[in-house]
Amino acid sequence: MDKIIVHGGAALNGSVRISGSKNSALPILAATLLTKEPCVISRVPDLSDIHYMLTILSELGCEVERASGIVTVKAEKVLTEAPYDIVRKMRASVCILGPLLGREKEATVSLPGGCVIGDRPIDLHLRGFEALGAAVRVQGGNVKVLAPELKGATINLRGKFGSTVLGTDNVMMAAVLAEGTTVIDGAAEEPEVEDLANFLIKMGARIEGAGTRRIIIEGVKELHGAEHEVIPDRIEAGTFLVAAAIAGKEVTLKRVDPAHLQAVIEPLAHAGYEISNGKDYVTLKANGSHKSLTLETLPYPGFPTDMQAQMCALLAMTNGVSAITENVFPQRFMHVAELKRMGANIELQGATAVITGVDRLSGAPVMASDLRASAALVLAGLKADGMTEINRVYHIDRGYESIDDKLNGLGAQIERVKI
Ligand code: EPU
């Protein structure tokens, strides 16, 4: 198990290339199960979550090849039951249910439990499958979906906390091979859903409206192989923007889609950071003093829950009183206790973190609890006095491709130590 040691105080300067999106690549790889023909997916980030997904595909019987960001999957014959040992390591494994149900009319995976960011139910996914005609059985910790045939239906996927990203993906992947028309209302509007739809369209699916609240799918008899490049990772990009705000002079993110980053760019600009962009890059200059912020997380195009922890780290070192309300995963505040160990002044009031900025944080041994919380601790360490030692960094390797090397490329002083 590795740990990361951040030596605080080094200024970030220069440019960094952003990787392909984890949360796009995962369902897109699952979607390759929908055809017997080979699919070629490029710009697949090298992450442990991607490795788990490729292992699941192999275990299901797919031929999987991987070479420098390009993954080829051929799912000529597939099993319909995913191995528990791998599935339990990654909640996103649940997104193999939709394509297997679409193609084989049945699928079994172990039911995901809660995780450190809160309850992670899949009731909306299952409601969608049932509307398409599937029977759902939960037994022995597994969920089995089974349908003699799938028929298009009108389905509302909006839940108590808004829309569901993987639920929308899952229902869309089942519906592309259902008979007739499916309308998904209350669909997630995230760019990753649109990216998946674009891949499915290349495979021969008939989908309109992905990226909006209403997706309309005309079922087709079969899909064929296709090639697709994954979109840039807007959360990795957002994380580097916040790193630049915390410790940067001038930092440019390359190979990004600035349109997907507006919800992060706007509050940073409001706080006083100078941000400019071109078609595929964004530059942040950290001149002068910066203002506190009041933010709330919301589904896209709102401020992303996946950026909440990193923003807490920045606001912990920004003068004035800031507040961030977490509406998507109201319990996602594991980073707060760790930031407080570094001297942050943060008070949790229900699902709102009230953050009173301090001049400096001080380095400390801290524990990574989930992916984005770990990133927040690395970011806090960039400007903290002394050394911040982050344990359990496997969390960060689930979703950030070489974050230490990329930050070091900008001038940070980060070591990875094997223990
Ligand atoms: N929800 C339900 N019922 C469901 C599904 C979701 O009540 O059947 C609730 C969730 O508990 C949550 C809200 O709806 O309160 C939104 O959850 P969503 O289903 O959208 O989350 P997800 O699809 O499981 C994806 C990302 C997460 C990201 C969320 C929200 C992937 C692989 N994961 O999860 O990413 O936080 O959308 O944007 O795409 C991360 O990358 O660190 C990460 C956790």
Residues whose N, C-alpha, C, O or C-beta is under 5 A from the ligand:
A	BS01	EPU	N23 A92 D119 R120 P121 I122 D123 L124 H125 G159 F161 G162 S163 T164 V165 L166 G167 T305 D306 V328 F329 L371 R372
